Amino acid sequence: MSYLSVSEVESAVEGLAKAHPGLCERIPLQHPTFERRTCHALRICRKSLSTTGILFTGSVHGCEWGGADICVSFAADLLEAAATGAGLSYGGKSFSAWAVSSIVNGLDVFVFPCVNPDGRYYSQLQAGIWRPLTPSAAAQSVWRKNRNPVSSGGDASRIGVDINRNYDFLWDFATAMDPAAPGASADPSKMDFHGVAAESEPETKNVAWLLETYPHIRWFMDIHCHKGDVLYSWGDDQNQSADPSMNFRNARWNRKRGLPDDAYREFIPSADQVMARAAAERFSAALTAVRGTVYPVKPSFELYPTSGTGQDYGYARHFVDPVKTKVFAYTLEYGLESRPEENTFQPKWPVMVEIIREVSAGMLELCLVARPSPIFDRLRFPIPLIRLWRRLWPWEIWGPLRRPAVVSLGIVALILAAITRRRRRRGC
């Protein structure tokens, strides 16, 4: 086996939806690409009343083939285990049948494997998958952007937009960012060209459409390579929780973002930072358990300054419009930098298989983090009480105390419920 082609990714999504009609549905995305491809996502959930969703996206950059394969493999494993009532094991990390069931019973899992099929197709074509590889084509196999020719002026080297610089978060980097740390490029010949306008690209619009159409999505992970990091917001500057006025919406700080250890730092509420980091550490710990690989957890800015990324767009939406759901958003950079065989955009397939197993374990753990507490589902508490509980006491960040605390609270809740039912039967 080897990396999936664009058509094979789509076939896999269609096949999984047909094989498990009671567990998932195939969602057609609303915006065809410039090469007229219609993308699809999977929505995995046994119930239709889930209060929380999680979104995984892959292959935003054309040359990062493994993102789509990770997403497809993860979805296939989760659906097969749920359908057969089995657990899942990846090396040293196991998930019980109850854990798998709790994910598909209480969480909407959205999987969008190939955000940028045009770029992926071009990268794979140039890499010689369907024809002999030439030196000039080899250079193009690391193609990052989509294939939008609008800004090219007929020059093939200027085709395309970097999808992960096109989101509506500080897209106008020339105004928002310090010139020494722009976070993107206005030059169509550069691989981080940000496009002609925020969300100008159909690929970007498709991800934004999912977040808008399914407002209960509260978690989002965008899968990239290669460094071996689990990144959370922010990416435009260092984090701080002391001064709310120092934020991406405040024009006072324009042209001052993006440099380390200066006056500007991006505001993040301390509770959000605790939550974001703790959930990322859960992901990383599950990944490590598979075969000992360690992915550091850190804010995206510690990798390098960025603007217009999907991760920061996902988290920023509720600051711009408080009516929108707060989304804890992450970027995964798979492939450990210290392992030469992984430190490439397209690791050899046997190496990629091991990465898929690790990342799948992390994704399942993040689903368990995102899943609302089963105590409240079983007692059928009103949804507003569930939301209040999770806001005041986010059970997923308790770490080692999570299980005994949840069990203890569950026992208390069951006792109270039994007493209430008994009193009602007596007419009290």
PAMIPA-337505 format. One line per 4 residues: number of its first residue (from 0); for each residue x, y, z of N, C-alpha, C. Coordinates in steps of 0.2 Angstrom, whole numbers, plus 2048, in hexadecimal, padded with zeros to 3 digits. Atoms other than C-alpha are relative to their C-alpha. Layout:
<fidos>
NUM> X,Y,Z,X,Y,Z,X,Y,Z ~ ...
</fidos>
This chain:
<fidos>
0> 804,7FA,800,800,800,800,804,806,800 ~ 7FD,7FA,800,805,812,7FE,7FB,806,801 ~ 804,7FA,7FF,7FE,824,800,7FA,7FF,7FB ~ 806,800,804,7EC,826,7FA,801,805,7FB
4> 801,7FA,805,7E9,830,7EA,7FA,804,802 ~ 806,7FB,7FE,7DC,83E,7EA,7FA,7FC,7FF ~ 806,804,801,7CF,832,7E2,7FF,7FB,805 ~ 801,806,7FB,7D3,824,7EE,7FE,803,807
8> 803,7FD,7FA,7D0,830,7FD,7F9,801,800 ~ 807,7FF,801,7BF,835,7F6,7FC,7F9,800 ~ 803,807,800,7BB,822,7F3,800,7FE,807 ~ 800,803,7F9,7C0,81E,805,7FB,803,804
12> 805,7FC,7FC,7B5,82C,80C,7F9,7FD,7FE ~ 807,803,802,7A6,825,801,7FF,7F9,803 ~ 801,807,7FE,7AA,813,805,7FE,800,808 ~ 802,801,7F9,7AA,816,818,7F9,802,802
16> 807,7FD,7FF,79A,820,817,7FB,7FA,7FE ~ 804,806,802,792,811,80E,800,7FA,804 ~ 7FF,806,7FC,799,804,819,7FD,801,807 ~ 803,7FF,7F9,793,80C,829,7FB,806,800
20> 805,7FA,801,783,816,825,7FD,802,807 ~ 803,7FE,7FA,77D,815,837,805,804,805 ~ 7FA,7FC,7FC,78E,81D,83E,802,806,7FD ~ 7FD,7FA,803,792,82A,831,7FD,802,7FA
24> 803,7FD,806,78D,835,823,806,803,7FC ~ 7FB,7FD,804,797,83C,814,7FD,807,7FF ~ 802,7F9,801,796,84F,813,803,803,7FA ~ 7FD,7FC,806,798,858,802,802,807,802
28> 7FE,7F9,7FF,7A2,868,804,7FD,804,7FB ~ 804,7FC,805,79A,877,7FC,804,803,7FB ~ 7FC,7FC,805,7A9,87E,7F2,804,7FC,7FD ~ 7FB,804,804,7B1,875,7E4,806,803,7FF
32> 7FA,7FD,801,7C3,878,7E1,801,802,7F9 ~ 7FF,7FD,807,7CB,881,7D2,800,7FA,7FB ~ 800,805,805,7CD,870,7CA,7FA,7FC,800 ~ 806,803,800,7BB,86C,7CD,7FF,7FA,804
36> 801,806,7FC,7BD,85F,7DA,7FB,802,806 ~ 804,7FF,7FB,7AF,85E,7E7,803,7FB,806 ~ 7FD,804,7FA,7B6,859,7F9,7FA,7FD,804 ~ 804,803,7FB,7AD,84F,806,803,7FF,807
40> 7FE,801,7F9,7AE,84D,819,7FC,7FA,802 ~ 804,805,7FD,7A8,83F,824,7FE,803,807 ~ 803,7FF,7FA,79D,842,833,7FE,7FA,804 ~ 800,806,7FD,79F,834,83F,7FC,801,807
44> 803,800,7FA,792,832,84D,7FA,7FC,800 ~ 805,804,800,785,826,852,7F9,803,802 ~ 806,7FC,7FE,779,833,85A,800,806,7FC ~ 801,7FA,804,772,842,852,7FF,806,805
48> 801,7FA,7FB,771,84D,862,806,802,804 ~ 7FA,7FF,7FD,783,84E,866,801,808,801 ~ 7FF,7F9,7FE,787,85F,86F,807,803,7FE ~ 7F9,7FE,802,79A,85F,869,802,7FD,7FA
52> 7FD,803,806,7A3,85C,859,808,802,800 ~ 7F8,800,801,7B6,85A,855,801,800,7F8 ~ 7FE,800,807,7BD,85E,844,807,7FE,7FF ~ 7F9,801,802,7CD,856,83C,800,802,7F9
56> 7FE,7FE,807,7D4,85D,82C,807,7FD,7FE ~ 7FA,802,803,7E2,856,821,802,802,7F9 ~ 7FD,7FE,807,7ED,85A,812,7FD,807,7FE ~ 801,7F9,802,7EA,86D,812,805,802,7FB
60> 7FA,7FE,805,7FB,86E,80A,801,7FA,7FC ~ 800,805,805,7FC,864,7FA,806,7FA,801 ~ 7FB,804,7FF,80D,85C,7FE,800,7FB,806 ~ 801,803,7FA,808,856,80F,7FB,7FA,800
64> 804,806,802,801,845,809,7FD,7FD,806 ~ 802,804,7FA,800,83D,81A,7FA,802,804 ~ 806,7FD,7FC,7F2,848,821,7FA,7FC,7FE ~ 806,804,802,7E5,840,816,7FF,7F9,802
68> 7FF,807,7FF,7EB,82F,819,7FE,7FF,808 ~ 801,800,7F9,7EB,832,82C,7F8,800,801 ~ 807,7FF,7FF,7D9,838,82B,7FC,7FA,7FE ~ 804,805,802,7D2,82A,821,801,7FA,804
72> 7FF,805,7FB,7DB,81D,82C,7FD,800,806 ~ 803,7FF,7F9,7D5,824,83C,7F8,7FF,7FF ~ 807,801,801,7C3,825,835,7FE,7F9,7FF ~ 801,807,801,7C4,813,82F,800,7FC,806
76> 7FF,803,7F9,7CA,80D,840,7FB,801,804 ~ 805,7FE,7FB,7BE,816,84A,7F9,7FD,7FE ~ 806,803,802,7AF,810,83F,800,7F9,801 ~ 800,808,800,7B4,7FE,83E,800,7FE,808
80> 800,802,7F9,7B7,7FD,851,7F9,802,803 ~ 807,7FE,7FD,7A6,806,855,7FB,7FB,7FD ~ 805,805,803,79D,7FA,849,801,7F9,803 ~ 7FF,806,7FE,7A4,7EB,850,801,7FF,808
84> 800,800,7F8,7A4,7F0,863,807,7FF,802 ~ 7F9,801,7FE,7B7,7EF,864,804,806,802 ~ 7FB,7FB,7FE,7C5,7F9,86B,805,801,7FB ~ 7FB,7FE,805,7D4,800,862,807,800,804
88> 7F9,800,7FD,7E7,7FD,866,805,803,7FA ~ 7FA,7FE,805,7F6,806,85E,806,800,804 ~ 7FA,801,7FC,806,800,865,7FE,7FF,807 ~ 801,800,7F8,806,804,878,7FA,804,802
92> 806,7FC,7FE,7F6,80E,877,7FA,7FC,7FE ~ 806,803,801,7E5,806,879,7FA,804,802 ~ 807,7FD,7FE,7D3,80C,879,7FB,7FB,800 ~ 805,806,7FF,7C5,801,880,7FB,801,7FB
96> 806,800,804,7B6,7FD,877,7FB,805,802 ~ 804,7FB,7FD,7AD,808,883,802,807,7FE ~ 7FD,7F9,802,7B8,817,87E,7FE,801,7F9 ~ 802,7FF,807,7B5,814,86C,7F8,802,7FF
100> 807,7FF,800,7A2,813,86F,7FE,807,803 ~ 802,7F9,7FD,7A2,823,87A,802,805,7FB ~ 7FF,7FB,805,7AA,82C,86B,7FA,801,7FB ~ 805,800,805,79E,827,85E,7F9,801,803
104> 806,7FF,7FD,78F,828,86A,7FF,807,802 ~ 801,7FA,7FD,792,839,871,804,806,7FD ~ 7FC,7FB,803,79D,843,865,7FF,800,7F8 ~ 800,800,807,79B,849,853,808,801,7FE
108> 7F9,800,802,7AC,845,84B,800,801,7F8 ~ 7FF,7FE,807,7AF,84E,83A,807,7FF,7FE ~ 7F9,802,803,7BD,848,82F,800,803,7F9 ~ 7FF,7FE,807,7C2,852,820,807,7FF,7FE
112> 7F9,803,801,7D1,848,819,804,804,7FB ~ 7FC,7FD,805,7D6,852,80A,7FD,807,7FE ~ 802,7F9,801,7D3,865,80B,802,803,7F9 ~ 7FD,7FD,806,7DE,869,7FC,802,7FA,7FB
116> 7FE,806,805,7DC,85B,7EF,803,802,7FA ~ 7FC,7FE,806,7E2,865,7E0,807,801,802 ~ 7F8,7FF,7FE,7F3,869,7E9,802,7F9,801 ~ 7FE,807,7FF,7F4,856,7EE,801,7FD,7FA
120> 800,804,806,7F0,850,7DD,807,803,7FC ~ 7FA,7FD,803,7FE,85C,7D6,806,7FD,803 ~ 7FA,802,7FC,80A,857,7E3,802,7F9,7FE ~ 7FF,808,801,808,844,7E0,801,7FF,7F9
124> 7FE,800,807,808,847,7CD,807,801,7FF ~ 7F9,7FE,801,819,850,7CE,804,7FB,803 ~ 7FB,804,7FD,820,843,7DA,801,7F9,7FC ~ 7FF,805,804,81E,836,7CD,7FC,7F9,802
128> 804,806,7FE,811,82B,7D4,7FC,7FD,7FA ~ 803,803,806,809,829,7C3,804,801,7FA ~ 7FB,800,805,818,82D,7B8,807,801,802 ~ 7F9,800,7FE,82B,82D,7B8,801,807,803
132> 7FE,7FA,7FC,832,83A,7C4,806,803,7FC ~ 7FB,7FC,803,83D,848,7BC,802,805,806 ~ 7FE,7FB,7FB,848,854,7C6,7FC,806,801 ~ 804,7FA,800,83D,863,7C2,7F9,7FE,804
136> 807,802,7FD,82D,859,7C7,802,7FF,808 ~ 7FE,801,7F9,836,854,7D7,7FF,806,805 ~ 800,7FA,7FC,837,866,7DD,7F9,802,801 ~ 807,7FE,7FF,824,868,7DA,7FC,7FB,804
140> 803,805,7FC,820,859,7E4,7FF,803,807 ~ 801,7FD,7F9,821,864,7F4,7FC,806,7FF ~ 805,7FB,801,813,86F,7ED,7FC,801,806 ~ 804,7FF,7F9,80A,877,7FC,7F9,803,7FE
144> 806,7FC,801,7FD,882,7F4,7FA,7FC,7FD ~ 805,803,805,7ED,87F,7EB,802,801,7F9 ~ 7FE,7FF,807,7EC,881,7D8,7FC,806,7FD ~ 803,7FA,803,7E3,891,7D6,804,805,7FC
148> 7FB,7FD,805,7EB,89A,7C7,7FE,808,800 ~ 802,7F9,801,7E2,8AB,7CA,806,805,801 ~ 7FA,7FB,7FF,7F2,8B4,7D0,806,7FE,7FD ~ 7FA,803,803,7FE,8AB,7C5,803,804,7FA
152> 7FE,7FD,806,7FE,8B6,7B6,803,7FC,7FB ~ 7FE,805,805,801,8A7,7AC,807,7FD,801 ~ 7FA,803,7FE,811,8A2,7B5,7FE,7FA,805 ~ 801,806,7FD,810,890,7BB,803,800,807
156> 7FD,800,7F9,81B,894,7CA,7FC,805,805 ~ 803,7FB,7FB,80F,8A1,7D1,7F8,7FD,801 ~ 807,802,7FF,7FF,896,7D1,7FF,7FE,807 ~ 801,803,7FA,7F7,892,7E1,800,805,806
160> 801,7FC,7FA,7F2,899,7F2,802,7FB,806 ~ 7FF,804,7FA,7F8,892,803,7FA,800,804 ~ 806,801,7FC,7E8,88C,80B,801,802,807 ~ 7FF,7FF,7F9,7EF,88D,81C,803,807,802
164> 7FF,7F9,7FF,7F3,8A0,81A,7FA,804,7FE ~ 805,7FD,804,7E2,8A4,812,7FA,801,805 ~ 806,800,7FB,7D6,8A3,822,800,807,802 ~ 802,7F9,7FE,7CE,8B3,829,803,801,807
168> 7FD,7FE,7FA,7DA,8B5,837,807,804,7FE ~ 7FA,7FB,801,7E7,8C4,835,802,7FE,7F9 ~ 7FE,801,807,7E6,8C0,822,804,805,7FD ~ 7FC,7FA,803,7EC,8D1,81E,806,801,805
172> 7FA,800,7FC,7FD,8CE,826,804,806,7FF ~ 7FC,7FA,801,804,8DE,81E,7FE,805,805 ~ 803,7FB,7FB,7F9,8E8,82A,801,7FD,807 ~ 801,802,7F9,7F8,8DC,839,807,7FE,803
176> 7FA,803,7FE,80A,8D5,83A,806,804,7FF ~ 7FA,7FC,801,81B,8DC,83D,803,7FE,7F9 ~ 7FD,802,806,824,8DD,82C,806,7FB,800 ~ 7FB,804,7FF,832,8D3,833,7FE,7F9,801
180> 803,807,7FF,826,8C4,837,7F9,800,7FD ~ 807,7FF,803,818,8C5,82A,7FB,7FA,801 ~ 805,806,800,811,8B3,82C,7FE,7FE,7FA ~ 802,802,806,80D,8B2,81A,803,804,7FB
184> 7FD,7FC,805,811,8B9,809,7FB,802,7FB ~ 805,7FD,805,808,8C4,7FC,803,7FF,7F9 ~ 7FD,802,806,813,8BD,7EE,7FE,7F9,7FE ~ 802,806,802,80B,8B0,7E4,805,7FA,7FE
188> 7FB,805,801,81B,8A7,7E0,803,7FD,806 ~ 7FE,803,7FA,81E,8A3,7F2,7FB,7FB,803 ~ 804,806,7FE,817,893,7FA,7FB,802,806 ~ 804,7FE,7FB,80F,89D,808,7FC,806,7FE
192> 804,7FB,803,805,8A9,7FD,7F9,800,803 ~ 806,800,7FC,7F6,8AE,806,7F9,801,7FC ~ 806,800,805,7EA,8B1,7F7,7FE,808,800 ~ 802,7FA,802,7E0,8C0,7F1,7FC,803,806
196> 805,7FE,7FB,7D4,8C1,800,800,7FB,805 ~ 801,806,7FB,7D0,8B8,810,7FB,7FC,7FE ~ 805,805,802,7C7,8A8,80D,7FE,801,7F8 ~ 801,800,807,7C9,8AB,7FA,800,7F9,7FD
200> 7FF,806,803,7CC,899,7F7,7FB,7FB,802 ~ 805,805,7FF,7BF,88B,7F6,802,7FB,806 ~ 7FD,805,7FB,7CA,87F,801,7FF,803,807 ~ 801,7FD,7FA,7CA,88C,80F,7F8,801,802
204> 808,800,7FF,7B7,88F,80D,7FD,7FA,802 ~ 803,806,7FE,7B4,87D,80F,801,7FE,807 ~ 7FF,801,7F9,7BC,87C,820,7FC,805,804 ~ 804,7FB,7FD,7B3,88C,825,7F9,7FE,800
208> 807,802,800,7A3,885,81F,7FE,7FB,805 ~ 802,805,7FB,7A4,876,82A,7FF,803,807 ~ 801,7FD,7FA,7A7,881,839,7FA,804,801 ~ 806,7FC,800,799,88C,835,7F9,7FC,800
212> 805,804,801,78D,87E,830,7FE,7FC,806 ~ 801,805,7FB,790,873,83F,803,804,806 ~ 7FD,7FC,7FB,792,880,84D,801,7FD,807 ~ 7FF,804,7FA,793,873,85B,808,7FD,7FF
216> 7F9,802,800,7A5,86F,855,804,805,805 ~ 7FC,7FD,7FB,7B0,874,864,807,7FE,800 ~ 7F9,802,800,7C0,86C,85F,802,7FF,7F9 ~ 7FD,800,807,7CB,86C,84F,807,7FF,800
220> 7F9,801,801,7DB,865,84A,802,7FF,7F9 ~ 7FE,800,807,7E4,868,83A,806,7FD,7FF ~ 7FA,804,800,7F1,85B,835,804,802,7FB ~ 7FB,7FE,805,801,860,82D,806,7FC,802
224> 7FA,803,7FF,813,85B,82C,805,805,7FE ~ 7FD,805,7FB,821,85B,831,805,803,805 ~ 7FC,7FE,7FB,829,85F,841,7FF,7FC,807 ~ 801,803,7FA,821,855,84F,7FE,804,805
228> 803,7FB,7FB,817,862,858,7F9,7FF,801 ~ 807,7FF,800,806,864,85F,7FF,807,802 ~ 800,7F8,7FF,802,877,85E,7F9,802,801 ~ 807,7FD,7FE,7F4,881,865,801,808,7FF
232> 7FF,7F9,801,7F0,894,863,803,803,806 ~ 800,7FD,807,7F7,8A0,860,806,7FF,7FC ~ 7FA,800,805,802,8A1,851,803,806,7FE ~ 7FE,7FA,802,803,8B3,84E,805,803,805
236> 7FB,7FD,7FB,80D,8B7,85E,7FF,7FC,807 ~ 800,804,7F9,811,8B1,870,7F9,801,804 ~ 807,800,7FC,802,8AE,87C,801,804,806 ~ 800,7FC,7F9,7FE,8B9,88B,7F8,800,802
240> 807,800,7FE,7EE,8B9,896,7FF,805,805 ~ 801,7FB,7FC,7F0,8C9,89F,7FD,806,7FD ~ 802,7F9,803,7EB,8D7,893,7FB,7FE,7FA ~ 804,802,805,7DB,8D3,889,800,805,7FA
244> 800,7FB,805,7DD,8E3,87F,805,7FE,7FB ~ 7FB,801,804,7EC,8DC,877,7FE,7FA,7FC ~ 803,806,803,7E4,8D1,86A,800,802,7F8 ~ 7FF,800,807,7E3,8CE,857,7FB,805,7FD
248> 806,7FC,803,7D3,8D9,855,802,808,801 ~ 7FE,7F9,7FD,7DC,8E9,85D,805,803,7FB ~ 7FC,7FD,805,7E3,8F4,84F,806,804,803 ~ 7FA,7FC,7FD,7EE,8FD,85B,807,7FC,7FF
252> 7FA,804,800,7FA,8EE,85A,802,7FE,7F9 ~ 7FF,802,807,7FA,8ED,847,808,801,7FF ~ 7F9,800,802,80C,8EA,840,804,7FF,805 ~ 7FC,801,7FA,812,8E5,851,800,7F8,802
256> 801,807,7FE,80D,8D2,851,805,7FC,7FC ~ 7FB,804,803,819,8C4,84D,807,7FF,802 ~ 7F9,801,7FE,829,8C7,856,800,7FE,807 ~ 800,803,7F9,82E,8BE,866,803,805,805
260> 7FD,7FC,7FA,832,8C7,877,7FF,807,7FE ~ 801,7F9,800,82B,8D8,872,7FA,802,803 ~ 805,7FD,7FC,81D,8E3,878,7F9,7FC,7FF ~ 806,803,802,80F,8D9,86F,800,7F8,801
264> 801,807,800,808,8C8,874,7F8,7FF,800 ~ 807,801,801,7F7,8C0,86F,7FD,7FE,806 ~ 804,802,7FB,7EA,8BF,87C,7FC,7F9,800 ~ 804,806,800,7E3,8AE,881,7FE,7FF,807
268> 802,801,7F9,7D8,8AB,891,804,7FB,803 ~ 7FC,805,7FD,7E2,8A1,89D,7FC,7FA,801 ~ 804,807,800,7D4,894,89F,801,7FD,7F9 ~ 7FF,803,807,7D5,892,88C,807,7FD,7FF
272> 7F9,802,801,7E8,890,88C,801,7F9,804 ~ 800,806,7FC,7E6,883,89A,7FD,7FA,7FC ~ 804,805,804,7D9,879,890,804,7FE,7FA ~ 7FD,802,806,7E2,87A,880,806,7FC,801
276> 7FA,803,7FF,7F2,875,886,7FF,7F9,803 ~ 802,806,7FD,7EB,867,891,7FE,7FB,7FB ~ 803,805,805,7E1,85F,883,806,7FE,7FB ~ 7FA,802,804,7F1,860,878,805,7FB,803
280> 7FC,805,7FC,7FB,857,885,7FD,7F9,800 ~ 803,806,801,7EE,84A,885,801,7FC,7FA ~ 7FE,802,806,7F0,848,873,807,7FD,7FF ~ 7F9,802,800,803,847,874,801,7FA,804
284> 7FF,806,7FC,803,83B,882,7FD,7F9,7FD ~ 803,806,804,7F8,82F,878,804,7FE,7FA ~ 7FC,801,806,803,831,869,807,7FC,803 ~ 7F9,803,7FD,813,82D,874,7FF,7F9,802
288> 801,806,7FE,80B,81E,87B,801,7FA,7FB ~ 800,805,806,80B,815,86A,807,7FD,7FF ~ 7F9,802,801,81E,814,868,805,804,803 ~ 7FB,7FC,7FC,826,821,873,802,806,7FD
292> 7FF,7FA,803,826,82F,867,7FD,806,804 ~ 802,7FA,7FC,825,840,870,7FF,806,7FB ~ 802,7FA,804,81C,84F,867,800,806,805 ~ 801,7FB,7FB,81F,85F,871,7F9,804,7FF
296> 807,7FC,800,80F,86A,875,802,807,801 ~ 7FE,7F9,7FF,811,87D,872,7FC,804,7FC ~ 803,7FB,804,809,88C,86B,803,800,7F9 ~ 7FE,800,807,80A,88D,858,806,805,7FF
300> 7FB,7FB,801,815,89D,859,807,7FE,801 ~ 7F9,803,7FF,823,893,860,803,7FC,7FA ~ 7FE,803,807,824,88A,84F,803,806,7FC ~ 7FF,7F9,804,824,89B,845,7FA,804,800
304> 805,7FB,800,819,8AA,844,7FB,7FE,7F9 ~ 805,802,805,809,8A7,839,7FA,805,800 ~ 806,7FD,801,7FA,8B0,832,7FB,7FC,7FC ~ 805,803,805,7EA,8AA,82A,800,7F8,801
308> 800,807,7FF,7EB,898,831,7F9,7FD,802 ~ 806,803,7FE,7DD,88C,833,7FF,7FF,808 ~ 801,801,7F9,7E1,889,845,7FE,806,804 ~ 802,7FA,7FC,7E1,89B,84B,7F9,803,7FE
312> 806,7FE,802,7D2,89F,840,7FA,7FC,804 ~ 805,804,7FC,7C8,890,849,800,803,807 ~ 800,7FD,7F9,7CD,897,85A,7FD,807,801 ~ 801,7F9,800,7CB,8A9,856,7F8,802,7FF
316> 806,7FF,802,7B9,8A8,84F,7FB,803,806 ~ 805,7FE,7FB,7B0,8AA,860,802,806,803 ~ 7FE,7FA,7FD,7BB,8B9,865,7FC,806,7FB ~ 803,7FB,804,7B4,8C2,855,7F9,800,800
320> 808,800,7FF,7A2,8BC,857,7FF,7FB,806 ~ 801,804,7FA,79E,8B6,869,7FB,7FB,7FF ~ 805,805,800,78F,8AD,863,803,7FA,7FD ~ 7FD,806,803,79A,8A1,85A,803,7FB,806
324> 7FD,805,7FB,7A0,891,863,808,801,801 ~ 7F9,801,7FF,7B1,891,86B,803,7FA,7FE ~ 7FD,806,803,7BC,885,861,808,800,803 ~ 7F9,801,7FE,7CC,87E,869,804,7FD,7FA
328> 7FD,802,806,7D7,87D,85A,808,7FE,800 ~ 7F9,802,800,7E8,874,856,802,7FF,7F9 ~ 7FC,802,806,7F5,871,849,804,7FA,802 ~ 7FC,805,7FF,7FD,860,849,806,800,7FB
332> 7FB,801,805,80E,85F,841,803,7F9,801 ~ 7FE,807,7FF,811,84C,83F,807,7FF,7FD ~ 7F9,802,802,822,844,83C,805,803,804 ~ 7FB,7FE,7FB,830,846,849,806,803,7FC
336> 7FB,7FD,804,83D,852,843,807,7FD,801 ~ 7FA,804,7FE,84B,848,84C,801,7F9,7FC ~ 800,806,804,847,839,841,800,802,7F9 ~ 7FF,7FE,807,84E,83C,82F,7FA,7FC,7FC
340> 805,803,804,842,82F,828,7F9,803,801 ~ 806,7FD,7FF,833,839,82F,800,807,7FE ~ 7FF,7F9,801,83A,84A,82C,800,802,7F8 ~ 801,7FF,807,833,84C,81A,7F8,801,7FF
344> 807,7FF,802,822,851,812,7FD,7F9,7FF ~ 803,806,802,820,83F,80C,804,7FA,802 ~ 7FC,805,7FD,828,832,817,7FE,7F9,7FC ~ 802,806,803,829,821,80F,7FB,7FC,804
348> 807,802,7FE,819,817,811,801,7FC,807 ~ 800,803,7FA,81F,80B,81F,801,804,806 ~ 7FF,7FB,7FB,825,81A,829,7F9,803,802 ~ 807,7FC,7FF,814,823,826,7FB,7FB,804
352> 804,805,7FD,80B,813,82C,801,801,808 ~ 7FF,800,7F9,813,815,83D,7FE,807,803 ~ 802,7F9,7FF,80F,828,83D,7F8,800,801 ~ 807,801,800,7FD,824,839,7FD,7FD,807
356> 802,804,7FA,7FC,818,848,800,805,806 ~ 7FF,7FC,7FA,803,825,854,7FB,806,800 ~ 805,7FA,800,7F8,834,84E,7F9,7FD,801 ~ 807,803,7FF,7E8,829,84E,7FF,7FF,807
360> 801,801,7F9,7EB,825,860,7FF,807,803 ~ 801,7F9,7FD,7ED,838,864,7F9,803,7FE ~ 807,7FD,802,7DD,83C,85A,7FA,7FD,804 ~ 805,803,7FC,7D3,82F,863,800,803,807
364> 800,7FD,7F9,7D9,836,874,7FD,807,800 ~ 803,7F9,800,7D4,848,86E,7F9,7FF,7FF ~ 807,801,800,7C3,841,86A,7FD,7FF,807 ~ 802,801,7F9,7C2,83B,87C,800,806,804
368> 800,7F9,7FD,7C7,84C,882,7FA,804,7FE ~ 805,7FC,803,7BA,854,877,7F9,7FE,802 ~ 806,803,7FF,7AC,848,87B,7FD,802,807 ~ 803,7FE,7FA,79F,84F,888,800,7FA,805
372> 800,805,7FA,79F,846,899,7FA,7FB,7FF ~ 805,805,801,796,836,897,7FB,7FF,806 ~ 805,800,7FA,78E,838,8A9,7FA,804,7FE ~ 806,7FC,802,783,846,8A2,7FC,7FD,7FB
376> 804,803,805,77E,83C,893,7FC,7FB,803 ~ 804,806,7FD,779,82D,89D,7FA,802,804 ~ 805,7FD,7FC,76F,838,8A9,7FB,804,7FD ~ 804,7FC,804,768,842,89B,7FE,807,803
380> 801,7FA,7FE,76B,852,8A3,7FF,805,7FA ~ 801,7FB,805,765,862,89A,807,802,7FD ~ 7FA,7FE,803,772,868,88D,803,806,803 ~ 7FD,7FA,7FD,774,879,895,804,7FE,806
384> 7FC,802,7FA,77A,870,8A5,806,7FD,7FE ~ 7FA,803,803,786,866,89B,805,805,7FE ~ 7FC,7FB,802,78D,876,894,803,804,806 ~ 7FE,7FC,7FA,78E,87F,8A5,805,7FC,803
388> 7FB,804,7FD,797,870,8AC,807,800,7FD ~ 7FA,800,803,7A4,86F,89F,804,806,800 ~ 7FD,7FA,7FF,7A7,881,8A0,804,801,807 ~ 7FD,7FF,7F9,7AA,881,8B3,805,7FB,801
392> 7FB,806,7FE,7B3,870,8B4,801,7FC,7FA ~ 7FF,804,806,7BA,86A,8A4,804,7FA,801 ~ 7FE,807,7FD,7BC,858,8A8,806,7FD,7FC ~ 7FB,803,804,7C8,854,89A,807,803,802
396> 7F9,7FE,7FE,7D7,85E,8A2,802,7FE,807 ~ 7FE,802,7FA,7D7,856,8B2,806,7FB,800 ~ 7FA,804,801,7E4,84A,8AC,7FF,7F9,804 ~ 801,806,7FD,7E7,83B,8B8,7FA,800,805
400> 806,800,7FC,7D8,841,8C3,7FA,7FF,7FD ~ 806,800,804,7CC,840,8B5,7FC,7FA,802 ~ 804,806,7FF,7C6,82E,8B7,7FD,800,807 ~ 803,801,7F9,7C4,82D,8CA,7FB,806,801
404> 805,7FA,7FF,7BC,83F,8CA,7F9,7FF,7FC ~ 806,801,804,7B0,83A,8BC,7FC,7FB,803 ~ 803,805,7FD,7AC,82A,8C5,7FC,802,806 ~ 803,7FE,7F9,7A9,832,8D6,7FA,804,7FE
408> 806,7FC,802,79E,83F,8CE,7FA,7FD,7FD ~ 806,805,802,794,832,8C5,7FD,7FD,805 ~ 803,804,7FB,791,828,8D4,7FB,805,804 ~ 804,7FB,7FD,78B,838,8DD,7F9,802,7FC
412> 805,7FE,805,780,83D,8CE,7FB,7FA,800 ~ 805,806,801,778,82B,8CD,7FC,800,807 ~ 804,801,7FA,774,82B,8E0,7FB,806,801 ~ 805,7FB,7FF,76C,83C,8DF,7FA,7FF,7FB
416> 805,801,804,762,837,8D0,7FC,7FA,802 ~ 804,805,7FD,75C,827,8D9,7FC,802,805 ~ 804,7FD,7FB,757,831,8E8,7FA,804,7FD ~ 806,7FC,803,74D,83D,8DD,7FB,7FB,7FD
420> 806,804,803,744,82F,8D4,7FC,7FC,806 ~ 804,803,7FA,740,826,8E5,7FB,805,803 ~ 804,7FB,7FD,739,836,8EC,7FA,802,7FB ~ 805,7FF,805,72F,839,8DC,7FA,7FA,800
424> 805,806,7FF,727,827,8DE,7FC,801,806 ~ 803,7FF,7F9,723,82B,8F0,7FB,806,800 ~ 804,7FA,800,71A,83B,8EA,803,806,804 ~ 7FD,7FB,7FB,726,846,8F5,801,806,7FC
</fidos>
